[in-house]
Amino acid sequence: MRLSAAKPISYFKAHAAEILSELEESREPVAITQNGEVKAVVQDVASFERTQETLALLKLLALGMADIEAGRTVDARSAIAKRRRVTAG
């Protein structure tokens, strides 16, 4: 995430609608500072949703890798055969 756009909280309060329009157009997050220190990051909804989807996929990948490392796997043929038995049963 690039945080090249930083605005003081006083600017954010006074220009919130303008900043929201810029967010929607640029898709770049804006850092909000207080006393010269970044305290929050604001981003558009579409970017936030993409980030959440990416994090969910990464979590699934990590869980899958943990299963592989722990030996909690079966080969595809065994899994398909088991599924057929369950649905036929």
N, C-alpha and C positions, 0 to 999 in steps of 0.2 A: 504494500500500500504506500503510495507516494503522498506525503503530507506537505507538499510545497505551499499549499494555501493555508495560511494560519491567520486567524482573525481574533482580536481581543473580544472578550465576552460583551463588552459595552457596544462594540460594532455589531455583534450578532443580534443583540437585543433591538438595536435601532434599525437594522436592515434584514430582519429575518426573512421576509417575503422575497427580497432580492437574492439572498443567499440560497433559498430553496429553489428558485428558478435556475440559478447557476448550477446547482447540484444536478438538477434534472437534465440540463443541457450537456454539462461536461462529464458527468459520471465520476468526477474526482472528489474524494472526501475532503472535508475542511476541518482543520484542527482548530479548536476553540481554546484560547489561552485565558488564564486568569493570573494576574501578577507576573506575566511573562512566562508562565509555565503551562504546557499543554495539559488540559484537564479533561477534554472530551474530544471525540471525533464524530462528525455528522456526515452521513452519506445518504444517497437517494435509496428509495425502497427497492428498486430493481437490483441494484448492486448488493444491497444487504441480503436479499433473497438468494442471489447467486452465491454469495459467500456462505450462507447457511447450508445450501445444497452441497457445496464443495466440502464443507466440514463434515456433513453427514456421510458423504461418499468416502472421505478419508478415514472416518471412524470405522465404517464397514470394512475397508481394506485392512486397517490395523487389527480388527477382530479376526478377520480371515487369516492374516499372517500369524496371529497368536495361536489359532487353531492348528495351522500347519506345523508350527514349531512344537506344539504339544502333542502332535500325532493324532489329533481328532479329525481325521479325514477318512473318506472311503473313495474307491475309484468310481468313475461315472457309471459303469455297467452295473455295479452292485447297487448303487443308489437308484438307478432306473428300474431295476428288477424289483427292489423293495417297494418302490412307489407303485408299480403295477400290481403287486400283490395286495397292497393296502387298498387301492381303488377297486380292485376286482372282488375283494373279500366281502 
